[in-house]
Amino acid sequence: MSKRDYYGDPQAPAANSLVVAVAVAVVVRDDSGRVLLIERTDNDLWALPGGAQDIGETTRQAALREVAEETGLTVEITGIVGIYSDPRHVIAYDDGEVRQEFSIVFAARPAAGRLRPSSESRRVHWIQPEKLDSLTMHPTMRMRIEHAFQERSRPYLS
């Protein structure tokens, strides 16, 4: 299923769904400060690894599973970057559903594994912070990464 993200776009369709299911994303940073990113196969944008929480798992378990599935790495969760629920961010799906976005973003560090792409990630790379501006990325994804780099004492809440 294809999807298109909108943020603060007056041409965006109106949300017709607020899904209680949780989406997670994970900002994985290594000891040299690089961030782990994937090039998504569904929209060709660079993004943090992440996805939907499955029935029967916690948000933490979903975050760990999504990183492993999309990147090949096992990670250790170190905190929460933020909770994102801005009604200006909607995601339109090709079946006509338009969801108001809701996600929890975790911070993590790598523990084990080797980078490898998946059916959801065309490419997987460690990216130096100064290279982020050269990547095609949704503005809300950039915001989440910026919030993680700020190392706030409290999570971002919207």
Secondary structure, DSSP 8 states (H G I E B T S, - for coil): --EEEEES-TTS----B---S-EEEEEEB-TTS-EEEEEETTT--EE-SEEE--TTS-HHHHHHHHHHHHHSEEEEEEEEEEEE--TTEEEEETTS-EEE--EEEEEEEEEEE-----SSEEEEEEE-GGGGGGS-B-HHHHHHHHHHHHT-SS-EE-
